[in-house]
Amino acid sequence: MIDAIANVNHPGQASESKHLACTLFLARDIHRRWDSMLTPNEKQHYLESSAAAKALKVSLNLIDEIDAIRGQGVEMAYELF
């Protein structure tokens, strides 16, 4: 976990947990960028061009699921604090 967090900005440099570093990078990137993509085509292009999504073999069929669950983590965090 420490290796993944330390290398979240450059997941390919993680030595012990590249998969987790890619997951963290992609989750952060989706959090930052997803709402600015208004059409399914924009979201598909994003996933197709994302190195982290490619490394994780993210299916393009997940766009609707990402839309459905996006933001739930923020809501849970507010409830906890």
N, C-alpha and C positions, 0 to 999 in steps of 0.2 A: 504494500500500500504506500509506503514512504517513497519508494522508487517511482511509482506511478504519479503521485502528487508532485514530486520534485521535477518530473519531466512532462507535466501536463501541457506545457507550451510546445514541446517538441517530442511527441510520443515515440518517435523512432529512436530516440536516444536512451530510452528506458532500457535498463539491462536485465531486470528481473520480471517486469510486468508490463510489457508493451501493450497487451490486450486491454488491461485496465486503464493504462494511460490514454489509449485511443478512445476508450469509452468515456472517460472523464472529459477529454478534449471535445468529443462530438457532443456530449450533453451540454457542455458550456456553450459551444458554438450554436447549437440549436436554440438554447435559451436566449442568446443574444440576437440571433438573426431571423428566427422562424417567422415572427410576426410581421416582419417587413416584406415577406414573400406572400403576395396576395393570391396567386393562382397555383393550382396543382402543377402546372408546367414549370413554374419558377422553383417550386419545392423539389420536383423531380430533377431538374437541372442541378440544383444544389447538392442533392444526394449523389448524383452521378459524378459530380466534379470533386466531391470531398474525399481527400485521401484517407481520412479516418473512417468514413463510411465504407469505402472500398476495402480497407484493411479488416474491418469488422464484418464484411459481407452483408451489409444492411440491404434488405430487400426494398425495392421501390414501392412495393405494396404496403409499406408501413406508413405512408403519408397520412392516410385517414386516421390511423391509430395514434400517430404523433399528435395530430390535430386534436384528437379526443382527450388525450391525457396531458397535453402540454399545459404547464402551469399548476398542476396539482401538487407538486413538491413545494412550491412557494406557499400555497394555501396551508399545507401541513406544517410548514415551518412557522408561519404566523400563529397557528393554533398552539404550537408547542411553546412559543415564547410569548 
